[in-house]
Amino acid sequence: MPRTKSEEKMVLISVHIPKQMLEELDELVRSGSFPSRSEAIRVAIRDLLIRERARGVEQGGGVLMSGR
């Protein structure tokens, strides 16, 4: 059975990004596009993983595991 969002364990990571990217990320949060930096980054990572999984399937290999 898939986990709901509230049941997923979150882990803390630290990343370095250019100041300009952070300013643009903060603008997305200020404008209401995302409730927080963390949520915006989670969405970006999720979308990247989905795209890479699809690309792996199209190329016939290298499919990322979902971790579940």
C-alpha positions as a LaTeX table, in Angstrom:
\begin{tabular}{lrrr}
\hline
Residue & $x$ (\AA) & $y$ (\AA) & $z$ (\AA) \\
\hline
Met1 & 0.00 & 0.00 & 0.00 \\
Pro2 & 1.50 & 3.40 & $-0.96$ \\
Arg3 & 2.44 & 5.72 & 1.84 \\
Thr4 & 0.59 & 9.00 & 2.22 \\
Lys5 & 2.58 & 12.21 & 2.32 \\
Ser6 & 2.19 & 12.47 & 6.09 \\
Glu7 & 3.59 & 8.94 & 6.54 \\
Glu8 & 6.76 & 9.49 & 4.52 \\
Lys9 & 9.89 & 10.00 & 6.58 \\
Met10 & 11.71 & 13.18 & 5.65 \\
Val11 & 15.48 & 13.46 & 5.86 \\
Leu12 & 17.47 & 16.66 & 6.04 \\
Ile13 & 20.03 & 17.37 & 3.32 \\
Ser14 & 22.27 & 20.35 & 2.74 \\
Val15 & 23.03 & 21.75 & $-0.70$ \\
His16 & 25.02 & 24.66 & $-2.07$ \\
Ile17 & 23.35 & 26.69 & $-4.81$ \\
Pro18 & 24.24 & 29.98 & $-6.49$ \\
Lys19 & 22.82 & 33.08 & $-4.81$ \\
Gln20 & 20.80 & 33.97 & $-7.93$ \\
Met21 & 19.05 & 30.58 & $-7.86$ \\
Leu22 & 18.19 & 31.07 & $-4.19$ \\
Glu23 & 16.78 & 34.52 & $-4.89$ \\
Glu24 & 14.62 & 33.13 & $-7.69$ \\
Leu25 & 13.50 & 30.25 & $-5.47$ \\
Asp26 & 12.55 & 32.71 & $-2.73$ \\
Glu27 & 10.56 & 34.72 & $-5.26$ \\
Leu28 & 8.54 & 31.60 & $-6.14$ \\
Val29 & 7.77 & 31.18 & $-2.44$ \\
Arg30 & 6.91 & 34.88 & $-1.97$ \\
Ser31 & 4.59 & 34.81 & $-4.98$ \\
Gly32 & 2.71 & 31.84 & $-3.52$ \\
Ser33 & 3.79 & 29.31 & $-6.14$ \\
Phe34 & 5.12 & 27.13 & $-3.30$ \\
Pro35 & 4.52 & 27.22 & 0.45 \\
Ser36 & 8.24 & 26.87 & 1.25 \\
Arg37 & 11.70 & 26.41 & $-0.20$ \\
Ser38 & 11.60 & 22.78 & 0.87 \\
Glu39 & 8.39 & 22.08 & $-1.02$ \\
Ala40 & 9.69 & 23.77 & $-4.17$ \\
Ile41 & 12.87 & 21.70 & $-4.04$ \\
Arg42 & 10.90 & 18.47 & $-3.38$ \\
Val43 & 8.74 & 19.18 & $-6.44$ \\
Ala44 & 11.82 & 19.88 & $-8.57$ \\
Ile45 & 13.51 & 16.65 & $-7.46$ \\
Arg46 & 10.33 & 14.63 & $-7.97$ \\
Asp47 & 9.92 & 16.01 & $-11.49$ \\
Leu48 & 13.57 & 15.28 & $-12.29$ \\
Leu49 & 13.22 & 11.69 & $-11.08$ \\
Ile50 & 10.04 & 11.16 & $-13.10$ \\
Arg51 & 11.73 & 12.55 & $-16.23$ \\
Glu52 & 14.85 & 10.45 & $-15.75$ \\
Arg53 & 12.83 & 7.27 & $-15.12$ \\
Ala54 & 10.90 & 7.89 & $-18.34$ \\
Arg55 & 14.10 & 8.53 & $-20.24$ \\
Gly56 & 15.59 & 5.30 & $-18.88$ \\
Val57 & 12.56 & 3.33 & $-20.00$ \\
Glu58 & 12.69 & 4.91 & $-23.47$ \\
Gln59 & 16.37 & 4.00 & $-23.76$ \\
Gly60 & 15.75 & 0.47 & $-22.53$ \\
Gly61 & 17.71 & 0.55 & $-19.31$ \\
Gly62 & 19.10 & 2.52 & $-16.42$ \\
Val63 & 15.72 & 2.95 & $-14.79$ \\
Leu64 & 15.94 & 4.56 & $-11.37$ \\
Met65 & 14.44 & 2.62 & $-8.51$ \\
Ser66 & 11.54 & 4.26 & $-6.67$ \\
Gly67 & 12.90 & 3.28 & $-3.25$ \\
Arg68 & 9.68 & 1.54 & $-2.22$ \\
\hline
\end{tabular}
